[in-house]
Amino acid sequence: MYRIEDGNLNGYGGNRKHGGSSCEVCQSSLSTGTSYLPYEDGSNSHAYISCPSCGHENIRYGFGED
């Protein structure tokens, strides 16, 4: 299974962490947030990184969504 890692689509296996950006809502670092590809959690149409502080789903485009 491919994941978003360090801004790139790569890897295989369990959830990866993402670094280098901040949450759109609370500006906390997303370095310990979990990344999800489109439809990975069953209902998300876009890739996103879940903020570890506020839980906001920070959308990431360009990862296979329509």
C-alpha positions in Angstrom: 0.0 0.0 0.0 1.4 3.4 -1.0 1.5 6.3 1.4 2.4 10.0 1.5 5.7 10.4 3.1 7.8 13.6 3.2 5.5 15.1 0.5 6.0 12.1 -1.8 4.0 9.1 -2.6 6.0 6.0 -1.7 6.4 3.1 0.7 4.5 0.0 1.5 2.9 -1.1 4.7 1.5 0.7 7.8 0.7 4.4 8.3 3.6 6.7 7.7 4.3 10.1 9.3 4.5 13.4 7.4 6.9 16.3 8.0 7.5 19.8 6.8 4.1 21.4 6.9 1.6 22.8 9.4 -2.1 22.5 10.0 -4.4 24.9 8.0 -6.5 25.4 11.2 -4.2 25.5 14.2 -0.8 25.9 12.6 0.6 22.9 14.6 3.3 20.8 12.9 2.0 17.9 10.9 5.3 16.0 11.4 3.6 13.5 13.7 0.3 13.5 11.8 -0.9 10.4 9.9 -1.3 10.5 6.1 -4.1 8.9 4.2 -4.5 8.3 0.5 -7.8 8.8 -1.3 -10.5 6.4 -0.1 -8.0 4.7 2.3 -10.3 5.3 5.3 -13.4 4.4 3.2 -14.9 7.9 2.6 -12.1 10.4 1.8 -12.0 11.5 -1.8 -8.6 13.3 -1.4 -5.4 12.4 0.3 -5.0 14.1 3.7 -2.9 14.4 6.8 -4.7 14.3 10.1 -3.5 17.0 12.5 -2.3 15.4 15.7 -3.3 18.5 17.7 -6.8 19.4 16.5 -7.7 16.5 14.2 -8.3 18.6 11.1 -8.0 16.7 7.8 -5.4 18.8 5.9 -6.1 18.0 2.2 -3.1 17.1 0.0 -3.7 17.1 -3.8 -2.0 15.2 -6.6 -2.1 11.7 -5.1 -4.5 9.9 -7.4 -7.9 11.6 -6.7 -10.2 12.3 -9.6 
